[in-house]
Amino acid sequence: MKAGQSCLFGRHTMAVIRLGSGRPPTRRAFLLLKLTAVTLSVLLFCEFLIYYGVIVRCHWPEVETPADSRGRGPPEPALRAMFLADTHLLGAVRGHWLDKLRREWQMERAFQTALWLLQPEVVFILGDVFDEGKWSSSQAWADDVGRFQTMFRHPAHVQLRVVAGNHDVGFHYQMNTYKIKRFEKVFNPERLFSWKGINFVLVNSVAMEGDGCDICSGAEAELLEISRQLNCSREQEHHPGRCGDGGPLPASAPVLLQHFPLYRRSDAHCSGEDAAPPAERGIPFQERYDVLSREASRKLLWWLRPRLVLSGHTHHACEVLHGAGVLEVSVPSFSWRNRNDPSFIMVGEHLFSSQSFRTYLNQHSDQLCTYCNLWKYTKAARKRPSPQTHQRGHLSGDGCSGGGPHSVLPCRDGSASSACSILQGSRVIFLHSLHPVTSP
């Protein structure tokens, strides 16, 4: 063996001895391992566990029945219904693939978590399921429907009912028979749905234009027939056998479900965290565009005499009293693309009474806050600390909030944290009874 080879062999031998000597890993390796663990933990929390942490705090309202109020027995079982609105699944024209991936993952995780934890019996989506249904081609429509069915998959025992919105079939001037049939082929076209003694009427509010068009006339004729059936069910006790060959409907006032809200001047009287921003609340609504016309609203209230109305379209929450005290609840958008704080409605329905709780989901800004502080932590950890610039519990660097050394991005409650806590002090969920205001 030559001298050079002997030297090389000796160096390799020393390297092997050093590797096998059991010495602890270097500080750089330990830091890399720590950063990897922190990153994976944050990803797991922000993209999966956060939805469980928020929704697990929800519970269904206990509906008081006449038997309960007299103390004669335990609460009777009520129908557990969940209401979403304005999911706006992005299409092939305006939907960037990254935006699709992000928003659809958020909605899918929130919906699947709610199904697993809350176990509703029926889920209603109040229109604008898709963002580009009003102009999508046959292939684009099929692709959008496939993604919807994946995101909002549900067990066979859970009912899923959907009403049409203007983004699904177009506004009145864009709507045609082909688009409506295409929509109804995917979603059950049944307008009158009864479950546990509760009648639900699903209205194509886009067709409530009142101009006598073929689609509009057909929709109104269908609603008049539903009105006749509901009136017959109310009179069945005094005049049995007058409802025809079919079995009578439950003798209860229906719940009216539609995309457009009933007429109101604006959102000026609406309040709450998920109401429209203060600067937008006083903007007057345009009939037949933002809300139904006065005439169409009067027709629906007179024909159907509902106990409760739920609608979407505005992307904001509002509770309004119409006419003889009929409560309408506008359900906010379920998409993080439309709101920083999406929510959905949980309704406990009984033949004699109902109660609603609103569930707020996590705010997107909190997730971004956490990711931003993770980046800040990583950036600070890569620098060699010195006694002058490193203090335990603080991070050096500029930070996401634009502050100086040791600044961290504050959470919504004003507190500072190296990783913004989403579930502590951040008001991510409220359960409350509805406080309506009177419609002008």
Buried (B, 14 or more C-beta within 10 A) or exposed (E): EEEEEEEEEEEEEEEEEEEEEEEEEEEEEEBEEEBEEBBEEBBEBBBEBBBEBBBEBBEBBEBBBEEBEEEEEEEBEBBBBBBBBBBBBBBBEEBEEEEBEBBBBBBBBBBBBBBEBBEBBBBBBBBBBBBBBBEBEEEBBEBBBEBBEEBBEBEEEBBBBBBBBBBBBBBBEEBEEEBBEBBBEBBEBEBBBBBBBBBBBBBBBBBBBBEEBEBBEBBBEBBEEBBEBBBBBBEBEEEEEEBEEEEBBBBBBBBBBBBBBBBBEBBBBBBBEBBBEEEEBEEEBEBBEBBBBEEBBBBBBEBBBBBBBBBBBBBBBBBBBBEEEBBBBBBBBBBBBBBEBBBBBBBBBBBBBBBBBBBBBBBBBBBBBBBBBBBBBBBBBEEEEEEEBBEEEBBBBEBBBEBEBBBBBBBBEEEBBBBBBBBEEBEBBBBEEBEBBEBE
